[in-house]
Amino acid sequence: MKNILFLLLLFSTFLALHAVGQERPTYKLHSHNDYLRTVPFWDAFGADCASIEVDVILRNGGLMAAHEAESIRPERTLKSLYLEPIQKAKSLGMIADFDFHLLIDCKTEAYTTLDQIVKNASEFEELLFSPHNPTGLKFIISGNRPKPEDYKNYPPYVFFDYQSKVLSPDLPWEKIGMVSLSFRQFSVWNGKGRIVQSERDSLESFIFKVHAFDKPVRFWASPDSKSAWKAFADLGIDYINTDQPYEANQYLKNLENNIFIGTQLHEIYEPEFDYDGVENKIDRVILMIGDGNGLAQISAGMFANGNQLNLTQLKNIGLVKTQAADDFTTDSAAGATAYATGQKTNNRALGTGPDGKALQNITELLDSYDFNSGIITTDNLTGATPASFYAHHSERDDIDEIARFLPLSKLDLFIGGGKRDFIQFGTDRLKELEENGFTMMKSLGEIGDSPSDKVGYFASNSGMPTMAKGREDYLLNSCQEAISFLKSKKSPFFLMVEAAMIDSGGHANSSNTVVTELLDFDQAIGWMIQYVDQNPNTLLIITADHETAGLSLPQGKVSVNEVELAFHSDDHTGIMVPIFAYGAHSGEFRGVYENTEVFHKIMALINLYHQPK
């Protein structure tokens, strides 16, 4: 048994190594019920707990680590489970200065139990707090305790857990290590939803009183959930009581990164709705795809932007099923191919069916209707979504194979990143683009006024930066330049616009990326809505290829534009995605349907007013 315990201790030691050299987080955890764990100290230490509890029972001169007599096991003692592992961690250099204490809950008579604690501790004197060792280990005695007037009789490393609402200056504060009370004395909250204000006020009042004596506070018998941990951190509870130290630590240490507070709100364009849903002739179709953009992502952006978006002004809304031909959860290649061709395909395939054969995409099809067409992306142009509108290849990562389709495409305009993808494999695809009639623009601002028949612009040599890394108004400006160029051709047009990096934020579990990319997308949406109001023969569609990260929004504060994002995955999910439509025939996009139906709905409407050559 000793060998097994030693191996377990060693294993947990390695797990705890991540804590070495790291600063204690701003929140502090109190690890409760440690005696129930196989390696109690190491579990708590590895989870960065600042307060580690051990229940002790004095039996036959030994201090047994147990909550009640029935759970006593001879090998589980204060010394073996706590003092010796702490000594080992110190000797291994895992502890420099003690930034945690032991809270020892005495389950047997106070004086005799505490005398034995002091006796046991004498073997570990080099670890313990004293005037000569101010960063040493402290004991805080809880449970059965001596009378307060006797606190002064114990060694410097022994402090006490005060457990009363009665706080007065004449208490022996110099020997009180913390103030602890049952949470149930203040609230009946179960950790779901929110604490009612009157109970919150009561908690805040008591915390304020304790802090007035410069002491920390803890509540036992408290809810033990993510909602509770956040609420207690917000309340300023010094030691958050938990039976789940690892889970609580993981949640709280990521909390700052998972909370987004909107500080730069963009203005919202209010649609006129004069032509929304009207059965006007359709001469212009604009399809905007937020990669990975589910309902939670949209909601997060909305709350961060003063509880409103350009997107949320729209009235014609539906839901899209996103499954691929071969998988419940689609990737961007199969998802975008469904929009581009009206057919389901296997994941990783671009513009080809499950059988590998090329599928005619909407830009090719509309060329026969005398439509111009263009694509815009914040991704590389060889990325899965934009490539689905011009390429035909069964593997999305064969960059050179995908790049060769762009010069041969029916596109009249492309804007995106990844110039290097067209020259890095030994073939000069840039030359091929020019040979096939594309005029390559040197700047984004040249596009709108270009007299060329076909234009292309590479916004980066390799990957595009995120908004957080300085992409600025690239997407909005691209939309404005593209519309200006296509409108100058005096012909009907189709334009696909992709906001690619909402998906990137989901994969990275980055709240900042998700929200800032969504807000950037929404500014482009607002401009497009305004364009539709000024050009009544236009249909605007906004949707997503799939949802990314299983995002949820557990908490937030609408009044301060704050939202908490919780990521349940780092991959795509099979959740339906919303679809919004504005302008001519926009009511056709209400309902719940497969992603392939978006293509068929668009083509059915175009066929009402246009005929192929």
N, C-alpha and C positions, 0 to 999 in steps of 0.2 A: 504493500500500500504506500509506503514511504517513497519507493522508487517511482510509482505512478504519479504521486503528488509532485515529486521533484520535476518530472518531465513536463507535467502540466504547468508548473510554475515557470520552467525554462521557456516553454512555448509562449506563455503569456508575456514573459519578459520581452521577447522579440516583438510581440504585438505592441508593447508599450513603448518601444524605443522611439517611436515617432514623437513622443512628448519631450524627449531630451533636447534641451537648448531652445525650446519654444516658450514664448511668453504665455503666461496664464491668460485665457480669454477674459473679456470684460464681464461676462456672466459667470456665475459660480454655481456649481452643482453640488448637492448633498446626496451622496450615494446611500440610500436607505436599504435595509434588509440584505446587507452584504453576506450575512451568514448563510443565505440560501444558495450562494453561488459556489461553483467548484473551486475557483481560485479568487476569493473575494477581494483581497487587496489589489491584485493585479488587474482585475476587471475595472475597478474604480480608478486606479491610477492611470491605466491606459485610456480611460475616457476623460482624462483631465479633471477629475473631481477635486474640488477644493476642500470638501468636507467628507470624510469617510467614516461611516458608522460601523461600530461593532457592538453587538449585544453580548454581555458577559454574565455568567452565573458562577458564583463562588461555590465550588464543591470539593471537599477533601483537600483544601489548600490550593486547588488549581482554579484558574480562570478559564472556564469553558466558553467558547464562542457559540452561543445558542440563545434562542428567544424564550424557550421554555424547557423545563427539565426533560420532557419526552424527546426532544430533538438533540440532546447531548450525544456527541460522539467523541471518544477519548482522544483521537488525534487532532481534533479541531479546537484549538486553544487560542487565546489572545496572542500568545508568544509565537506559535507555529504559523498562524494565518496572517498575522499583521506585523509584529515587531521584528521577527526574523526576516521576512521578505523586504521590509523597509530597510533593514540593515544591509541586506544583499544589494538592493537597488542603489543605496548610497555608495557601497564599495565598488560597484560597477561604473560609477560615474553618472548614473541615470538621474541622480538627485544632487544638485549643487546646494541650493538653499531650499528649505522646505516652504512650498507655497500651498501646502495642504495641512490639515490637522486631523487627528483621530477624535471622533466623538464617541466616547465609550458610554454606552447605555447600561447602567447597573441594574440588573434584574433581581439582585439579592440585597440584603441589608447594607445600607450605605457605608457605614464606618469600616466594618470588617472587609467589605469588598474593595473599598478604596485603599485600605492599608495594603491589601494584596497587590493591587494595581501598582502602587508605589514600589513595592518590593520587587515585582517583576521588572519594572522599568529601570531599576538600579543596574541591571546587566547591560543596559543600552544607553548609559549616561552620555556617551559621546554624541548621540543623536539629538538629545533633548534641549529644549529651549531653556536659557538661563541668561542672566545679565552678561555672562562671558560668551554666550552663544546665541545672539539675538535672532538668528535665522534658523534656529533649531525647531524640532518637532514639538508641537503643543498637543496636550490632551484636553478635551472639553468633556467634563463629566456630566452625564445626563441620567435620566431615570431616577433611581433612588440616590439622593444626595445628602450630604451633611447640612446642618443648619447654616444659613448665610453667615452668621457670626463666626463660624468655624472655618470658613474658606481660607482665611489667612494662615492657617496652620499647615497648609500643604505646600509642596515644593513649587518653584517658579513656573515649571512647565504644566502645572495642573490649573485649569480654569474650569468654570462651571456654566451650565446651561440654565439660564433663568427662565422660569415658566409661570409667568403671571402677568395679567394686564395692569397690575399695580406697579407703577414705575415711580421711584422717588430718588432724590439726590443722596439720601443716606444709605442706599444699598452699596455693598462692596464692589463697585463697578470695576475696580482694578483687577478683580479676580473673576469677573463675568466675561466669558468668551463669546456668548451669543444669547439672544433671547428667542425662545421657541414656544409656540403655542399651536394648538390644533386649529387647522383651517376652519373646522366646523363651528368654532366659536364666532366666526365672522360671516360665513357664507355657506349656503347649501349648494353652490354651483358644482356641477359634475364634470366640468371640463369640456362640455359641448356647448356650442353657441357662445354666448357672452355673459359675463358677470353683470347682474343688474346693478344699476348705478348706486343705489343705497348701500349695497354690500361692498361695492368697490370703494365708496367713500369711507366706510368703516375700516377697511383694510389700509387704505392710504393714511388715515388718521393715526392708526396704531404704528405703522411703519415710520411715520414722521416722528412720533414720540420716542421710538427706540433710537432712531438716528440722532435725535437731539442729545442723547447720551453717548454718541459716537460708538454705537455697538451695532453689529449685524443682526438681522432677523431671519428666522426660518419658520415655516409652517409645516407641520406634519399632518397626516391624514388629508392630504391635498390631492386634487385631481392630477392625473399623470398622463397628459396627452400633449400633442403639438400645440393645440390651442391654449392649453394651460401653461405650457412652458413659455410661450410668447407673452401671454398675459402677465405672468409673474416677472418676466424680464422687464416688461414695460412698467410694471408697478414699482420696480426697484427693489424687489425682494432679494436679499443678499445671497442666500443659499436656497436654490430651487430644489425642493425635495423630489427625488425620483427613485423608482425601482428599476428604471431603464436607463442607466447612465450612458451606455454607448449610443442608444437611439437619441436621447436628449442632447448629447454632445454633438452628434452629427447634425441634428436639426438646427441647434442654436448657432453653431459655428458657421453655418451656411446662411443663416437668416438675413444677415446684412446684404449679402449678394442676391438674395431672392426677393428682396423688397425694392420696389421701384417707386420713386416719388417724382412726379412730373413737375418740373420747374420752368420749362419753356413751352408754354402752350401755343399751339398754332391756331389761327383764326379758322372758324368754320364757315363754309359757304352754304347759304340757305338756298336749296333748289327752288325753282319757280313752279315746277310740276305742270307747266302749261302743255307740254307735249308728252308727259310721262304716261305710257300705256296707250297713247293715241295710235291708231292704225295708219300711220304715215308711211310713205315709201321709205325703205331703208337703203341708203347709199353709203353709209359708213358704219362699220362694226368695230368696236374696240373691246377686246377681251383682256382683262387685267387679272393676272394670277399671282396671288400671294403664296409663295412656296411654303408649305407647312403651316398655313394660316387657318387655324381652327377658330371656333367660337370663343374659346378662352383667351386666345391671343388677341382677338379683336376686343374682347371685354377689357383685357389688361391695358391696351392702348387707350381705350375710351376712358377708363377711370383715371389714367395718368394725364389725360388731356382735358381735365375739368368735366368729366362725365359726358363727353360728347365727341363724336368724330364726324367727318364728312360722310363716311360710309354709313353711319347710323341714322343719317337723315332720310335714307331711301326707304321706300314702302313696299316694293315688289321683291319679296325674299323667298327663297326655297332652300332645300337641303339636297346635297349630292352624295350618293353612295360612291365610294372610291375604290372598291376592290379590283385587283388585277385579274387577268385570265387565269393565272396559275397560283395566286396567293391571296389570302385574306387581306393582307396589308400591302398596298401598292408602294412602289418607289416612284420617283419623279418621272422616270422614263415612261413607264406604263401609264401613269396618271396623265401626263401631258399628251401622250400618243392618243389616249381616248378623246381628249378635247380636240386634237388636231385632225383625227381621222374618223372619229365616230365608231371605232371598233376597240374592243378590249384586246390587250396583248399581254405577254409575259413580262414580268419585271426584268429590267435592264434593256429591254428592246426599245429602239427608237424608230418609229414609223414603219415597223414591220409587224406582221401578224404572228401568232403563235407558231405558224408553219415557217416563219422566216422570210416570207414573201413580202415585198414592198407594198405598203398601203398608200393610196393617194391621200395627201394631206390637204388641208383647207387652202393653203396658199397656192398649191398647184391647181387645185380645182377652180379657185376663183380667178386664176389667170385666164381661164377660158370664158369668164364672164366680163372680161375687161376691167377687173378690179386690180388696183395696185395693192401691194401688201408690204408690211414691215414688222420687224421684231425689235424689242428693247429688253435688255436684261441687266441686272446688277451682278450677274454671274459672268463667267466666261461664255462666249458665244457657242462653244462646244458643250456647254452644260446640258443636262438632260432635257430641261424644259424648252429652252429656245431651239435646241437641235431637233426636237420632235416636230417642229414646224417647217423643217427643210431637209432633214436627213432620213436615210433608210438603212439602218444597221442594227444587228441583233445584240450588240454589246456596247453599252454606253461609255465604257472606259477606253475603247479604241479611238483615241483622240484623232490620230491622223486620218483614219478612215472616215470619221465624222466630218472633219474639216474639209475633205475633198468635195463634199456635197454642197457647201455654201456657194462656191463660184457657179455651180450648175443650177442653183435654185431659181425659183420664180419670184424671189423677193426683190423688192425695189429699194428696200432700206434695211439696214441692220445697225444696231448700236449695242455695244457690250464690251466686256473685257476679254483678255486672253489672246493678244496678238501673237504671242510666242507659239501658241498651238498651231499656227499656220506656217511656221518656218522651222520648227525644231526637229522635224523628222526627215530632213534632207530634200524635201520638195518645197519650192517656193509657191505656197498657195496664195500669197499676196499678189504675185504676178498673175496667177490664174484669175483672181478676182478682177483685176484690171482688164485682162484679156476678154473677160465675159461681161464687160460693160460697167463695172462698178468704179465710181470715182471715190477714192479714199480721202476722207476729210482729215485735215490736220487738227481741227478743233471742233468741239461740239457746236459752237456758235455759227459755224459756216453752213450747217446742214439746211436750216430753214429756207435760206435764200438761194440755195444751189440750183442752177439751171440744169444740172445733170439729170439724166433719165434714172440712174440708179446710184445710190450713195451708201457708203459704209464708214463706220467710225469705230476704232478700237480705243476704248477709254483707259486701257492698261495693257502692259506687256504680259503680265501674268494675272494673278488673282486680283479682284477688285477689293478695296478696303471696305470695312463696315462703316456705318455712320459714326460710331464711337471713335473710329480711327481716321476720320476726316473726309468722308466721301461727299459731304455737304449736299448741295441741291442737284446732284447729277441726275437723279431719276426724274424729278420735276422738269428740269431743263431739257432732258432728253425727250420727254413727252411733248413739250412745247415745240421743240425743233422738228420732231418727227411729224406732228400734225401740220405744222406750217409747210413742210416739204410735200407731204402727201396731198394736202389741200390745193397746193399750187398746180398739181397735175390735172385738175379739173375732171377727175375720174372718181368713181366709187373706190373705197379702200377698206382694207382689213388691217388692223394693227393689234399685235399681241404685246403686252407689257408684263414683264415678270419682276416682282420684288423677291429676290432669291434668298435673302439672308435672314428672313424670319425663321426659315428652316434651319439655317446655320446656328442661330441662337438656341433653337430647340435641341439640336444635337449636342451642343455644348452646355446645355442647362444654364444658359446665361440670360437672366432676366433683363439685364440692360440691353443686350443685343436684340432680344425678342421685341421689346417695347419700342426701342428707338427705330428699328427697322419697320415696325408696323406704323409708327407715326410718320415716317418718311413716305411710306406707301400711301398713307391717307392724304398727305398733302398733294400727291400726284392725282389721287382720286378726286379730291375737291376741285382741282383745275379741270379735270375731265368732265365732271358734272356741269361745271359752268360752260364748258364747250358745248355740251349737249343742249343746254338751254338756248344757246346762240345758233345752234345748227340742228333744227328739228328733225332732220332725216337721219338721225344718228341713234344707234343702239349701243349702250354701254353695259357691259357684263363684268362683274367682279366676283371672283371665286378663288378656290385653292385646289391644288392637286391632291392634297392629303393634309392631315394634321400631324404635327411632330411633337413628341415628348409627352403625350398624355397629360397635357397641362391642366392644372386646376388653380383656382384662386381662392384659397381658404379664408383669407382675411384682407382687410383694407380699410382705408379711411377716406371716404369720398370728399370730405371737406378739405383735405390737404393733398388730394391727388395721389394718394398712396395706395399701392396694391401689392399684396404678397403673391408670388408665383410659386407653385409647387410642381416639380417635375416628377412624373412617375415612370419615365422612360427616357432613354437618350436616342430613341429611334422613332420611325413613323408609327402611326396607329391606324386602325381601321374605322375610326370615328367618322361619321358623316361630316361634311364641311358645308358651311353656308354659301349660298349664291345670291347675289344682289343684282338687280337690273334696273336701268333707268333709260328713259327715252322711248323711241318708237317701239311698239309691241312688247314693252318690258313685262307686261302681265303674263306673257307666255312662259316665264321662267319661275313662276310660283309652283309649289308642290315639292314632292320628294321623288327623285328619279336617279338613274344611273349616270355616271359621268359621260358616257357616250352620247347621251341625249342632248347635251349642250351643243355638240356639233350638229346633230340632226335638227334641233330647233333653229339654229342659226341658218342652216341651209334651206330649211323649209320657208323661212321668212324671206331670204334672199330670192328664192324661186318665185315668190309672189310678184316680184317687181323686175326681175332680171332674168335673162335667158342666156345660156352659153352660146358661144360662137359656133 
